[in-house]
Amino acid sequence: MAETILVVDDDLDILELLKMNLEPEGYNVRTANDGESAVQSAYMDPPDLILLDVMMPHKDGLQVIEELKDTEHTKNVPVILLTARGQTEDKVRGLDTGADDYITKPFDLREVTARVEAVLGRTRPIKYINPLMHAMGDAFSEEGVQQLAGHLQAAAAIQKKLLPEQAPSLEGFDMATLLQSSTSVSGDFYDFIPLSETQIGIVLGDVKGNGIPAALLMVMIRTALRLLCHEEDTPALILKRINDLVVRDTEADLFATMIYGILDLTKSTFTYSNGGHCYPFHQKNTKEMTLLKTGGMLIGAFEEATFACETCSLSPGDALLFYTDGITETAASNSAVSGENQGESTQSIQDDAFQDVIPMDMFYGGDRLAACLSKNAALPASALCEAVVDDLAVFSGSTTPHDDRALIIIKRDT
Amino acid sequence: MNFETTIGEENISILHVEGKILGNAADVFRRKMNDQLQTGRDKLVVNLMNVPLIDSSALGAIVITLKSCQQSGGKLVLLSPQKAVREVLEVTQLNTVIEIYDTEEGACAAFA
């Protein structure tokens, strides 16, 4: 999502010049030509950054900063001051008042762009953290970012622990789950949301992207799901709502893939929508297997994304298997691939050990997972889960996953 | 991972990528695409013929570049993704918003 810069100067030529310079860089540019309208504009819709002239009649730049810093929803908007050469006192007072940087007139347009990018780069993480800070009712200081980063990593780990370890026990169904975390903070998640006496919402997903924004996105999606999911809403509608929420609140390269569905215990149906997630398997008691492909795009990147639903009937003995790509992208051990070196090192291959060529055999893959499911379809859900884990361990020669892995198996009792 | 950019007719940039695009390599990939946009070239063909594998970071780079191209009135199209890459594009349904071509001629004709 393009960031918005509010440019404030009483010199219309300078406004025009800055606008012409910044828009091609991908910013939305709003302008104001006096202090009062600048404050109004920022109050109405806080921009991502303000380029603010100091010397203006009536209300000068420093007064503008003071008013913005006094108001909750504008106090964290970064400000770069435009000052005349030699006005050292203005600069000092400006920085004291809370400006983030200053640029001396006459300026080089390249410097403006560079400073805008630098300040936004510094303050961007705050945007992700701010909602949390508001929730905590705490005043926010930029110095706290680093410390907070550590706390958030810990919070993400806790969040992961909050995922339901045990699948709920449901009349007529047998469920098992698996969640293995690698050391990095990443975003596999699942949840079971009771919707009514006879219906339960089931979600499994994977937040893409790294670090704190990804961890926060996972928290946000899980919370939103808990709040949004109602029995009467179709999974397609829920995914659309989550999509629009994430599109609005995050950058385009932060997104998730997920499947959400409603298991109806009396009708023995599963109605789902798949948002760009690796296709779950429906292993039928007839040995036939289908993939749950119906849905739409990955979640959170495109406003125009649309989603569809499908209902599958679960016969006695049918199984559904949901997974994240940490399972299918499990790397092979040397011995598993070459068939040689049996009994030697079973250490799994590190990523940089095969820079050049990657035969797809290097990865466990969907076909192996499907075969494992077919072969063990008669087992109870938890034993089936273990069979997959064992198969992965044999394939990779390691029991330590390098990526997060999540798995849900739902079987209808025979 | 290697990159080479050729400029075709109508100022179309063709970015030839070689090697898998995983993890931090996606940042380089994104920068290479962005370099073209920065010089005003928003008609971008990304040749994936020699890319055996991509991950979600690479998808993110493609998504964000696609959006930048669209915002400036340009377009990003993909050329000859291999099976594994094509599958990722299908599962995520990015193939519904990004045009994919099997020949360079076809890809370039997309900008006509």
Interface residues (C-beta under 8 A of the other chain):
Chain A: A2 G26 K208 G209 N210 E251 A252 D253 L254 F255 T257 G276 H277 C278 Y279 G295 G296 M297 L298 A301 F302 E304 D351 Q355 D356 V357 I358 M360
Chain B: G19 K20 L22 G23 P52 L53 S56 S57 L59 G60 A61 V63 I64 K67 S68 Q71 K83 A84 V91 T92 Q93 L94 T96 V97
